[in-house]
Amino acid sequence: MLRIGLTGGIGSGKSTVTGILEELGALVIDADALAREVVAADTEGLAAVVERFGPGVMAADGSLDRPALASAVFGDEQARRDLEAITHPRIAARTAQIMTEAGPDRIIVHDVPLLVEKRMGGNYHLVVVVDAHHATRLERLVQQRGMPEADARARMDHQASDDQRRAAADVVISNEGSLDEVRDATRRLWDDRIVPFDANLRAGRVTRSAETPVLVDYDEEWPATAARLAERIGAALGERAPAIEHVGSTAVPGMPGKDVIDLQVGVPRLADADDPEFVGALAAIGFPRIDDYRMDHPTDDLPDPMLWIKRFHGSCDPGRVVHLHVRELESAGWQYALLFRDWLRAEPEAAAEYVDVKASVSAEHGASSEYAQAKAPWFSEIWPRMQSFAQRTGWQD
Ligand code: ADP
């Protein structure tokens, strides 16, 4: 079951996009609607609210008196927490129930206005943000929804900023243009990314990079992308993965590289990565294991191949190639990946040299496997330089 988190600032067109996704076949779960449902008239949720806040929060017709509750909670942190302690578990239980009833074949779109504010991005396979400029949103709220301008502004000011929302997004749907344009963009997202992502997830199939390595300029988005993926993996693995690090070329600011996010997941013992629960948890969030055994290239001083064994997972997302290296914490391979990254970050000449090596090797070698082989001599040559950098700087991972 593919789970998509969808959000956007008020007036961005979030409900519009949600409606289009529903027409395309998604099962939409509306977080705001569930928040109302769990305290509707005659629910035990409402009874719990009345018990905590008194009969004054119930209207004469037996429904929740929202303004009365709002004023009871306003400015009172403890009251707000008490209210959330009543509503949140009930909303979560209803959400889980709807997902279970939907069955494994449905694509879920969870419409959560405060997804970014509540830092919920780690719960989804993909976060989609509907984006429109502040001025556009204000105009739509006032002109199309008839909201008083002061109200619209006040509500916008209480939400996350556009930048915060974009940083949380795997996909941004821009809704500056016409309704037809946003419809087309949503349909393309559905056809090109969501549907194949779902198919890959169910088949345990990963997205691989092009057979011919393509070097691209450094992308300022890479660190935020890596952070989002790491958050997702951390949420799924918890204590099983005490450390998750962004490594590889995309972790070196300014350096061109292949558009592949390398993440290193540290496990206390490599055997922990073979636990079916570990493998299953990663597969469920879209990172199935591939090639059961993989090895990093040993250094001259540590030639024992057993020291360099790792596990390897990829990503089902057709829009993002990820290489997930699961290594034992503090192992030779773990330390090498971190030292290499830190050395390239610290020494721009080294990074420039690496770019030259990659460019010449990728020009000569079509296939990615040959490309990796052809880079090997340079890796042997740099090892003493990396070690001297580590000694000189007192490097520790
Ligand atoms: P949100 O759910 O993000 O608050 P809505 O989807 O309700 O926003 O959109 C706000 C208003 O703007 C609605 O009246 C909607 O019909 C309208 N709207 C949304 N997208 C566009 C668009 N591309 N062009 C014109 N109006 C739009």
Residues whose N, C-alpha, C, O or C-beta is under 5 A from the ligand:
A	BS01	ADP	G8 G9 I10 G11 S12 G13 K14 S15 T16 R140 Q144 R145 N175 G177 S178 L179 V182
